[in-house]
Amino acid sequence: AKSTATATATPQRAPNTAATTAAAVLTAASIFTTTLTLNTPPTHAVSGGGLDYAGTTISNQDFSNSKSYKGKDFTQVIAQATNFANSNLQGCRFYKAFLVDTNFESADLRGAALEDTSMDGANLKNVLANGAYFGASLFDVKTAEGADFTDASIPPKTLARLCDREDVKGTNPVTGVDTRDSLMCL
């Protein structure tokens, strides 16, 4: 006699692939983050201090006749009576710098950032300041004769007062642009 036994097996559930995949991804991400954290060199903040001259005192020093300062960071530098005449300062950052009595004569300041600076008595004679950014202290410079301010960003109230100054005149010797025209003085 044959006996027929029917076995009822408990059905096996398929593994939850979504949960398994999520757990694997989280584990991999955790390992990657830990590895990245342990193998990452220290970083330096861009805002509030870079590596160049930011936060230093360079008063009464001679930085003139140099082409090697392009793009340097002079944020919060104290540069009283410093000489930058005839130097390439394109794209330099002078944010919140103390530039009292500083000489920029014939310097290339194209695209430089000079917002929130103290520029009392600074010499901007014959500078190239195309596309540069200035704050209200631009009005306090000693002279801007022969400067080219084409496309410079200047606060409107400062610009109006600057156009009233007698020393805002002349033609830039490099570009041939009239200073008053570059400021769009009426």
N, CA, C and O of each residue as an XYZ file, in Angstrom:
744
protein
N       0.833     -1.154      0.000
C       0.000      0.000      0.000
C       0.870      1.205      0.000
O       1.830      1.411      0.742
N       0.432      1.917     -0.870
C       1.165      3.173     -1.012
C       0.550      4.201     -0.125
O      -0.670      4.346     -0.057
N       1.391      4.902      0.545
C       0.842      5.963      1.372
C       1.184      7.293      0.720
O       2.323      7.564      0.340
N       0.224      8.046      0.619
C       0.426      9.374      0.025
C       0.338     10.387      1.141
O      -0.706     10.611      1.753
N       1.415     10.950      1.359
C       1.459     11.991      2.387
C       1.576     13.333      1.701
O       2.387     13.539      0.798
N       0.798     14.168      2.128
C       0.886     15.521      1.581
C       1.614     16.380      2.596
O       1.210     16.521      3.750
N       2.642     16.912      2.135
C       3.428     17.779      3.019
C       3.073     19.215      2.724
O       3.036     19.654      1.575
N       2.824     19.899      3.748
C       2.587     21.326      3.571
C       3.806     22.055      4.096
O       4.097     22.090      5.292
N       4.464     22.605      3.180
C       5.680     23.343      3.539
C       5.337     24.807      3.707
O       4.484     25.360      3.012
N       6.023     25.407      4.645
C       5.841     26.848      4.832
C       6.543     27.540      3.679
O       7.728     27.304      3.443
N       5.834     28.381      2.969
C       6.468     29.040      1.819
C       7.622     29.942      2.275
O       7.507     30.673      3.259
N       8.697     29.876      1.560
C       9.865     30.712      1.837
C       9.626     32.083      1.215
O       9.226     32.199      0.056
N       9.874     33.088      1.988
C       9.706     34.444      1.464
C      10.971     34.868      0.743
O      12.085     34.580      1.181
N      10.780     35.543     -0.347
C      11.937     36.091     -1.081
C      12.504     37.227     -0.255
O      11.752     37.988      0.354
N      13.830     37.351     -0.226
C      14.417     38.453      0.550
C      13.917     39.799      0.048
O      13.697     39.991     -1.148
N      13.744     40.713      0.969
C      13.293     42.059      0.615
C      14.466     42.777     -0.059
O      15.349     43.310      0.612
N      14.460     42.782     -1.369
C      15.600     43.321     -2.114
C      15.741     44.830     -1.923
O      16.864     45.334     -1.934
N      14.671     45.549     -1.755
C      14.761     47.001     -1.560
C      15.453     47.313     -0.237
O      16.310     48.194     -0.168
N      15.076     46.584      0.812
C      15.685     46.817      2.129
C      17.143     46.392      2.114
O      17.990     47.070      2.695
N      17.448     45.269      1.452
C      18.825     44.789      1.378
C      19.690     45.774      0.601
O      20.812     46.075      1.008
N      19.172     46.271     -0.510
C      19.912     47.242     -1.320
C      20.148     48.528     -0.541
O      21.249     49.076     -0.572
N      19.132     49.013      0.153
C      19.264     50.241      0.936
C      20.316     50.078      2.027
O      21.115     50.985      2.262
N      20.320     48.936      2.687
C      21.300     48.687      3.743
C      22.710     48.653      3.166
O      23.649     49.170      3.772
N      22.854     48.042      1.996
C      24.177     47.977      1.352
C      24.661     49.363      0.949
O      25.836     49.691      1.115
N      23.755     50.167      0.425
C      24.116     51.535      0.020
C      24.532     52.351      1.235
O      25.529     53.070      1.181
N      23.786     52.251      2.329
C      24.126     52.988      3.540
C      25.478     52.550      4.094
O      26.261     53.385      4.547
N      25.753     51.278      4.063
C      27.041     50.766      4.540
C      28.173     51.296      3.669
O      29.202     51.739      4.180
N      27.981     51.248      2.351
C      29.008     51.744      1.425
C      29.223     53.242      1.613
O      30.359     53.717      1.607
N      28.131     53.984      1.779
C      28.239     55.431      1.977
C      28.971     55.738      3.273
O      29.774     56.670      3.328
N      28.705     54.972      4.302
C      29.368     55.168      5.585
C      30.866     54.911      5.473
O      31.673     55.664      6.019
N      31.232     53.848      4.766
C      32.656     53.532      4.569
C      33.322     54.621      3.740
O      34.433     55.045      4.059
N      32.648     55.092      2.658
C      33.188     56.139      1.799
C      33.389     57.436      2.576
O      34.434     58.076      2.460
N      32.400     57.821      3.360
C      32.491     59.053      4.144
C      33.628     58.980      5.145
O      34.383     59.938      5.309
N      33.749     57.844      5.814
C      34.834     57.672      6.779
C      36.183     57.751      6.083
O      37.098     58.407      6.579
N      36.316     57.088      4.938
C      37.568     57.108      4.176
C      37.868     58.517      3.700
O      39.002     58.985      3.801
N      36.848     59.195      3.179
C      37.023     60.556      2.682
C      37.449     61.489      3.801
O      38.337     62.321      3.614
N      36.826     61.358      4.959
C      37.167     62.207      6.097
C      38.593     61.978      6.556
O      39.298     62.930      6.891
N      39.025     60.734      6.576
C      40.362     60.407      7.057
C      41.455     60.744      6.044
O      42.597     60.989      6.431
N      41.118     60.760      4.747
C      42.133     60.967      3.716
C      42.097     62.346      3.072
O      42.817     62.588      2.103
N      41.274     63.255      3.590
C      41.166     64.580      2.999
C      42.158     65.525      3.657
O      42.210     65.621      4.883
N      42.961     66.238      2.833
C      43.879     67.208      3.415
C      43.104     68.384      3.994
O      41.962     68.615      3.598
N      43.693     69.126      4.916
C      42.982     70.277      5.498
C      42.674     71.307      4.427
O      43.444     71.484      3.483
N      41.552     71.981      4.575
C      41.173     73.016      3.620
C      41.348     74.379      4.252
O      41.433     74.516      5.473
N      41.398     75.377      3.403
C      41.544     76.753      3.872
C      40.334     77.548      3.413
O      39.908     77.422      2.265
N      39.788     78.347      4.279
C      38.616     79.145      3.952
C      38.978     80.204      2.939
O      40.057     80.794      2.997
N      38.058     80.446      1.998
C      38.277     81.491      1.009
C      37.855     82.827      1.599
O      38.573     83.818      1.472
N      36.707     82.857      2.237
C      36.208     84.095      2.800
C      36.891     84.364      4.131
O      36.950     83.498      5.005
N      37.407     85.587      4.270
C      38.003     85.966      5.532
C      39.452     85.553      5.676
O      39.980     85.554      6.788
N      40.085     85.213      4.626
C      41.514     84.950      4.737
C      41.974     83.842      3.824
O      41.492     82.712      3.911
N      42.878     84.154      2.975
C      43.477     83.165      2.094
C      44.921     83.010      2.489
O      45.295     83.298      3.627
N      45.719     82.567      1.578
C      47.112     82.314      1.887
C      48.028     83.489      1.569
O      49.072     83.628      2.207
N      47.680     84.327      0.620
C      48.584     85.351      0.129
C      48.983     86.361      1.216
O      49.772     86.038      2.104
N      48.446     87.560      1.145
C      48.814     88.619      2.085
C      47.671     88.964      3.036
O      47.785     89.906      3.821
N      46.583     88.220      2.975
C      45.392     88.514      3.770
C      45.730     88.603      5.249
O      46.395     87.733      5.812
N      45.247     89.694      5.869
C      45.410     89.862      7.308
C      46.806     90.243      7.762
O      47.086     90.224      8.960
N      47.682     90.585      6.842
C      49.052     90.940      7.222
C      49.249     92.452      7.224
O      48.401     93.202      6.742
N      50.362     92.879      7.765
C      50.733     94.292      7.741
C      51.911     94.445      6.782
O      52.978     93.864      6.980
N      51.685     95.245      5.738
C      52.739     95.471      4.738
C      52.962     96.973      4.546
O      53.363     97.410      3.468
N      52.705     97.746      5.577
C      52.843     99.206      5.492
C      54.270     99.602      5.142
O      55.242     98.972      5.560
N      54.357    100.686      4.349
C      55.630    101.290      3.945
C      56.546    100.343      3.166
O      57.759    100.553      3.132
N      55.992     99.320      2.552
C      56.805     98.401      1.763
C      56.676     98.699      0.281
O      55.727     99.358     -0.146
N      57.623     98.219     -0.500
C      57.666     98.472     -1.935
C      57.226     97.238     -2.712
O      57.950     96.245     -2.780
N      56.029     97.310     -3.298
C      55.494     96.254     -4.148
C      55.417     96.755     -5.592
O      54.663     96.208     -6.397
N      56.179     97.776     -5.919
C      56.077     98.416     -7.228
C      56.767     97.623     -8.329
O      57.617     96.769     -8.078
N      56.369     97.939     -9.556
C      56.980     97.391    -10.773
C      57.011     95.868    -10.820
O      57.990     95.280    -11.278
N      55.952     95.235    -10.353
C      55.925     93.772    -10.342
C      54.730     93.258    -11.140
O      53.657     93.863    -11.138
N      54.931     92.158    -11.805
C      53.851     91.511    -12.560
C      53.348     90.263    -11.831
O      52.506     89.539    -12.361
N      53.851     90.008    -10.634
C      53.558     88.745     -9.959
C      52.439     88.798     -8.910
O      52.267     87.834     -8.164
N      51.689     89.872     -8.831
C      50.645     89.962     -7.807
C      49.246     89.686     -8.354
O      48.272     89.772     -7.606
N      49.125     89.362     -9.621
C      47.833     89.127    -10.253
C      47.032     88.079     -9.465
O      47.512     86.973     -9.218
N      45.803     88.450     -9.075
C      44.900     87.533     -8.390
C      45.208     87.272     -6.918
O      44.597     86.387     -6.320
N      46.115     87.997     -6.333
C      46.482     87.770     -4.927
C      45.407     88.301     -3.986
O      44.628     89.185     -4.340
N      45.383     87.748     -2.793
C      44.412     88.140     -1.773
C      45.076     89.070     -0.762
O      45.993     88.679     -0.040
N      44.593     90.309     -0.730
C      45.073     91.312      0.228
C      43.936     91.681      1.187
O      43.903     92.804      1.691
N      43.017     90.767      1.444
C      41.880     91.023      2.323
C      42.366     91.446      3.712
O      43.232     90.803      4.304
N      41.798     92.526      4.210
C      42.078     93.079      5.543
C      43.568     93.341      5.773
O      44.048     93.278      6.905
N      44.285     93.631      4.706
C      45.701     93.956      4.842
C      45.834     95.395      5.367
O      45.000     96.250      5.071
N      46.866     95.644      6.130
C      47.194     97.005      6.540
C      48.371     97.414      5.667
O      49.492     96.936      5.839
N      48.090     98.314      4.722
C      49.088     98.693      3.723
C      49.216    100.215      3.655
O      49.143    100.799      2.574
N      49.405    100.843      4.791
C      49.528    102.292      4.817
C      50.836    102.707      4.161
O      51.905    102.199      4.500
N      50.735    103.648      3.207
C      51.884    104.199      2.481
C      52.694    103.121      1.750
O      53.903    103.266      1.567
N      52.035    102.064      1.342
C      52.690    101.006      0.571
C      52.708    101.415     -0.895
O      51.781    102.073     -1.369
N      53.751    101.032     -1.611
C      53.920    101.419     -3.004
C      53.609    100.240     -3.932
O      54.343     99.252     -3.967
N      52.492    100.363     -4.691
C      52.096     99.380     -5.683
C      52.218     99.953     -7.097
O      51.664     99.380     -8.035
N      52.919    101.054     -7.269
C      53.008    101.732     -8.566
C      53.501    100.778     -9.647
O      54.423     99.992     -9.432
N      52.868    100.864    -10.809
C      53.238    100.084    -12.000
C      53.159     98.573    -11.813
O      53.822     97.838    -12.544
N      52.381     98.095    -10.872
C      52.279     96.648    -10.633
C      50.998     96.071    -11.217
O      49.993     96.768    -11.357
N      51.050     94.788    -11.556
C      49.880     94.080    -12.057
C      49.091     93.540    -10.861
O      49.504     92.582    -10.206
N      47.966     94.167    -10.597
C      47.102     93.785     -9.477
C      45.733     93.328     -9.996
O      44.730     93.441     -9.292
N      45.698     92.813    -11.222
C      44.446     92.358    -11.826
C      43.790     91.291    -10.952
O      44.424     90.317    -10.549
N      42.510     91.501    -10.673
C      41.744     90.514     -9.925
C      42.128     90.368     -8.465
O      41.671     89.439     -7.800
N      42.952     91.257     -7.959
C      43.333     91.175     -6.540
C      42.153     91.535     -5.655
O      41.263     92.288     -6.051
N      42.164     90.995     -4.475
C      41.094     91.252     -3.514
C      41.661     92.089     -2.371
O      42.519     91.631     -1.616
N      41.169     93.320     -2.256
C      41.581     94.233     -1.195
C      40.416     94.497     -0.236
O      40.366     95.559      0.384
N      39.501     93.572     -0.107
C      38.309     93.754      0.718
C      38.702     94.129      2.152
O      39.516     93.456      2.784
N      38.104     95.217      2.649
C      38.327     95.729      4.012
C      39.801     96.031      4.302
O      40.247     95.912      5.443
N      40.539     96.414      3.290
C      41.966     96.722      3.464
C      42.153     98.176      3.898
O      41.339     99.042      3.577
N      43.224     98.427      4.625
C      43.590     99.769      5.075
C      44.658    100.275      4.100
O      45.830     99.915      4.205
N      44.231    101.121      3.145
C      45.090    101.566      2.044
C      45.354    103.069      2.097
O      45.478    103.715      1.056
N      45.441    103.618      3.291
C      45.644    105.049      3.469
C      47.033    105.434      2.941
O      48.038    104.811      3.282
N      47.062    106.472      2.106
C      48.297    107.005      1.504
C      49.044    105.980      0.651
O      50.251    106.110      0.451
N      48.354    104.983      0.157
C      48.981    103.957     -0.681
C      49.101    104.468     -2.114
O      48.212    105.159     -2.612
N      50.208    104.123     -2.773
C      50.477    104.578     -4.128
C      50.160    103.468     -5.138
O      50.845    102.446     -5.191
N      49.111    103.689     -5.936
C      48.729    102.770     -6.999
C      49.009    103.376     -8.375
O      48.491    102.876     -9.374
N      49.801    104.421     -8.453
C      49.996    105.124     -9.725
C      50.408    104.164    -10.836
O      51.358    103.393    -10.702
N      49.659    104.238    -11.941
C      49.880    103.424    -13.146
C      49.790    101.919    -12.894
O      50.322    101.133    -13.677
N      49.137    101.515    -11.832
C      48.953    100.083    -11.545
C      47.784     99.544    -12.363
O      46.894    100.296    -12.760
N      47.792     98.255    -12.608
C      46.713     97.575    -13.313
C      45.789     96.947    -12.282
O      46.087     95.889    -11.728
N      44.661     97.610    -12.028
C      43.676     97.156    -11.041
C      42.428     96.584    -11.715
O      41.364     96.537    -11.099
N      42.545     96.154    -12.957
C      41.371     95.636    -13.668
C      40.781     94.442    -12.920
O      41.473     93.472    -12.610
N      39.468     94.544    -12.636
C      38.758     93.463    -11.965
C      39.078     93.302    -10.485
O      38.638     92.335     -9.863
N      39.831     94.226     -9.915
C      40.179     94.136     -8.492
C      38.974     94.493     -7.621
O      38.095     95.244     -8.041
N      38.945     93.953     -6.420
C      37.869     94.227     -5.471
C      38.409     95.118     -4.355
O      39.245     94.696     -3.557
N      37.919     96.353     -4.312
C      38.362     97.325     -3.315
C      37.182     97.835     -2.486
O      37.148     99.006     -2.109
N      36.221     96.962     -2.206
C      35.069     97.366     -1.412
C      35.436     97.428      0.057
O      36.286     96.684      0.545
N      34.769     98.336      0.740
C      34.910     98.470      2.195
C      36.345     98.771      2.628
O      36.775     98.351      3.702
N      37.075     99.495      1.794
C      38.461     99.839      2.120
C      38.544    101.244      2.689
O      37.591    102.018      2.608
N      39.688    101.563      3.261
C      40.009    102.933      3.671
C      41.074    103.404      2.694
O      42.217    102.948      2.746
N      40.698    104.319      1.801
C      41.614    104.766      0.752
C      41.992    106.243      0.880
O      42.369    106.869     -0.111
N      41.896    106.798      2.065
C      42.211    108.213      2.268
C      43.628    108.506      1.770
O      44.590    107.869      2.200
N      43.744    109.470      0.864
C      45.053    109.900      0.381
C      45.722    108.956     -0.600
O      46.873    109.185     -0.970
N      45.045    107.904     -1.034
C      45.639    106.964     -1.993
C      45.789    107.632     -3.361
O      44.966    108.462     -3.748
N      46.830    107.268     -4.076
C      47.118    107.821     -5.400
C      46.648    106.836     -6.473
O      47.191    105.738     -6.599
N      45.631    107.240     -7.248
C      45.121    106.412     -8.335
C      45.423    107.031     -9.696
O      44.713    106.772    -10.667
N      46.450    107.831     -9.768
C      46.786    108.494    -11.034
C      47.158    107.447    -12.090
O      48.005    106.584    -11.861
N      46.506    107.547    -13.242
C      46.759    106.709    -14.419
C      46.511    105.211    -14.206
O      47.056    104.398    -14.952
N      45.714    104.829    -13.222
C      45.441    103.399    -13.015
C      44.494    102.862    -14.085
O      43.693    103.595    -14.665
N      44.612    101.574    -14.321
C      43.633    100.851    -15.131
C      42.703    100.182    -14.130
O      43.093     99.229    -13.457
N      41.479    100.678    -14.031
C      40.535    100.139    -13.047
C      39.278     99.615    -13.737
O      38.190     99.650    -13.161
N      39.425     99.133    -14.960
C      38.292     98.604    -15.712
C      37.689     97.420    -14.963
O      38.389     96.473    -14.603
N      36.382     97.490    -14.735
C      35.688     96.381    -14.095
C      36.026     96.169    -12.626
O      35.652     95.149    -12.048
N      36.725     97.115    -12.017
C      37.062     96.995    -10.590
C      35.839     97.337     -9.738
O      34.907     97.989    -10.209
N      35.855     96.898     -8.502
C      34.760     97.143     -7.558
C      35.261     98.059     -6.455
O      36.231     97.745     -5.765
N      34.587     99.200     -6.292
C      34.990    100.177     -5.289
C      33.868    100.418     -4.295
O      32.696    100.177     -4.585
N      34.247    100.897     -3.118
C      33.287    101.316     -2.112
C      33.299    102.833     -2.019
O      33.906    103.508     -2.850
N      32.631    103.364     -1.012
C      32.505    104.804     -0.823
C      33.845    105.494     -0.597
O      33.964    106.691     -0.858
N      34.841    104.781     -0.126
C      36.148    105.376      0.162
C      36.877    105.840     -1.096
O      37.885    106.538     -0.997
N      36.387    105.465     -2.269
C      36.998    105.947     -3.512
C      36.999    107.469     -3.546
O      37.903    108.082     -4.114
N      35.991    108.074     -2.939
C      35.922    109.538     -2.908
C      37.089    110.148     -2.123
O      37.438    111.305     -2.355
N      37.689    109.407     -1.212
C      38.737    109.927     -0.337
C      40.149    109.825     -0.903
O      41.113    110.185     -0.228
N      40.281    109.332     -2.147
C      41.625    109.215     -2.726
C      42.223    110.594     -2.982
O      41.505    111.581     -3.144
N      43.539    110.637     -3.015
C      44.250    111.898     -3.267
C      44.014    112.379     -4.691
O      43.723    113.554     -4.911
N      44.140    111.470     -5.662
C      43.908    111.827     -7.052
C      43.454    110.622     -7.856
O      43.814    109.480     -7.569
N      42.648    110.914     -8.878
C      42.202    109.898     -9.822
C      42.462    110.393    -11.246
O      41.834    109.932    -12.199
N      43.379    111.319    -11.371
C      43.687    111.900    -12.677
C      44.231    110.839    -13.639
O      45.131    110.072    -13.297
N      43.662    110.817    -14.848
C      44.127    109.888    -15.877
C      43.722    108.439    -15.655
O      44.177    107.556    -16.383
N      42.883    108.178    -14.672
C      42.460    106.800    -14.386
C      41.375    106.368    -15.371
O      40.568    107.184    -15.816
N      41.364    105.085    -15.704
C      40.323    104.524    -16.559
C      39.437    103.628    -15.692
O      39.858    102.559    -15.248
N      38.186    104.089    -15.458
C      37.228    103.373    -14.626
C      36.137    102.699    -15.465
O      35.051    102.431    -14.950
N      36.401    102.424    -16.731
C      35.398    101.815    -17.603
C      34.836    100.538    -16.970
O      35.583     99.648    -16.564
N      33.514    100.470    -16.897
C      32.790     99.313    -16.347
C      33.097     99.022    -14.880
O      32.803     97.927    -14.400
N      33.676     99.970    -14.166
C      33.929     99.769    -12.733
C      32.612     99.893    -11.977
O      31.710    100.621    -12.393
N      32.512     99.183    -10.873
C      31.335     99.243    -10.027
C      31.621    100.218     -8.887
O      32.474     99.972     -8.035
N      30.890    101.326     -8.895
C      31.093    102.398     -7.920
C      29.720    102.776     -7.354
O      28.777    102.971     -8.120
N      29.593    102.882     -6.031
C      28.289    103.278     -5.471
C      27.811    104.592     -6.098
O      28.600    105.527     -6.239
N      26.532    104.675     -6.475
C      26.011    105.856     -7.168
C      26.286    107.191     -6.467
O      26.651    108.164     -7.125
N      26.117    107.249     -5.150
C      26.364    108.507     -4.436
C      27.838    108.890     -4.491
O      28.173    110.070     -4.599
N      28.712    107.901     -4.416
C      30.151    108.156     -4.502
C      30.508    108.636     -5.899
O      31.302    109.563     -6.057
N      29.926    108.011     -6.909
C      30.192    108.389     -8.293
C      29.803    109.839     -8.553
O      30.557    110.577     -9.188
N      28.651    110.250     -8.078
C      28.197    111.629     -8.269
C      29.168    112.618     -7.622
O      29.489    113.650     -8.212
N      29.629    112.310     -6.427
C      30.582    113.197     -5.729
C      31.944    113.179     -6.414
O      32.611    114.210     -6.497
N      32.359    112.020     -6.901
C      33.641    111.889     -7.578
C      33.668    112.733     -8.856
O      34.676    113.367     -9.165
N      32.579    112.736     -9.578
C      32.500    113.523    -10.817
C      32.606    115.023    -10.560
O      32.955    115.771    -11.473
N      32.318    115.481     -9.353
C      32.422    116.903     -9.008
C      33.851    117.321     -8.665
O      34.118    118.516     -8.538
N      34.762    116.387     -8.514
C      36.140    116.714     -8.123
C      36.934    117.278     -9.299
O      36.754    116.859    -10.443
N      37.802    118.220     -9.005
C      38.625    118.844    -10.048
C      39.715    117.925    -10.579
O      40.127    118.059    -11.732
N      40.188    116.997     -9.760
C      41.267    116.112    -10.207
C      40.770    114.943    -11.059
O      41.581    114.167    -11.566
N      39.465    114.806    -11.224
C      38.922    113.760    -12.085
C      38.919    114.313    -13.500
O      37.935    114.873    -13.984
N      40.077    114.126    -14.143
C      40.295    114.672    -15.489
C      41.432    113.891    -16.137
O      42.022    112.997    -15.531
N      41.717    114.243    -17.355
C      42.841    113.634    -18.053
C      42.464    112.410    -18.855
O      41.306    111.992    -18.892
N      43.468    111.850    -19.491
C      43.304    110.686    -20.346
C      44.266    109.600    -19.890
O      45.431    109.876    -19.602
N      43.788    108.389    -19.827
C      44.655    107.287    -19.409
C      45.705    107.043    -20.495
O      45.352    106.864    -21.661
N      46.994    107.033    -20.127
C      48.064    106.887    -21.116
C      48.115    105.509    -21.794
O      48.718    105.381    -22.860
N      47.510    104.503    -21.216
C      47.529    103.157    -21.807
C      46.336    102.944    -22.739
O      46.503    102.487    -23.869
N      45.131    103.278    -22.263
C      43.913    103.008    -23.042
C      43.469    104.188    -23.900
O      42.711    104.007    -24.853
N      43.936    105.404    -23.570
C      43.502    106.593    -24.297
C      42.094    107.032    -23.933
O      41.519    107.883    -24.610
N      41.524    106.459    -22.862
C      40.172    106.780    -22.433
C      40.203    107.968    -21.475
O      41.023    108.024    -20.559
N      39.302    108.907    -21.704
C      39.173    110.071    -20.831
C      38.580    109.634    -19.492
O      37.604    108.885    -19.446
N      39.180    110.109    -18.415
C      38.744    109.706    -17.068
C      37.272    110.006    -16.835
O      36.536    109.139    -16.362
N      36.827    111.215    -17.158
C      35.435    111.591    -16.940
C      34.475    110.742    -17.780
O      33.384    110.390    -17.330
N      34.896    110.423    -18.994
C      34.063    109.562    -19.854
C      33.961    108.155    -19.261
O      32.897    107.538    -19.301
N      35.068    107.652    -18.713
C      35.056    106.299    -18.152
C      34.132    106.199    -16.938
O      33.609    105.129    -16.627
N      33.940    107.332    -16.259
C      33.024    107.391    -15.108
C      31.612    107.775    -15.520
O      30.691    107.763    -14.703
N      31.449    108.113    -16.787
C      30.177    108.593    -17.330
C      29.685    109.847    -16.616
O      28.492    110.007    -16.357
N      30.643    110.744    -16.299
C      30.279    112.022    -15.676
C      29.561    112.874    -16.705
O      29.888    112.838    -17.891
N      28.601    113.626    -16.256
C      27.850    114.524    -17.162
C      28.594    115.804    -17.408
O      28.111    116.667    -18.141
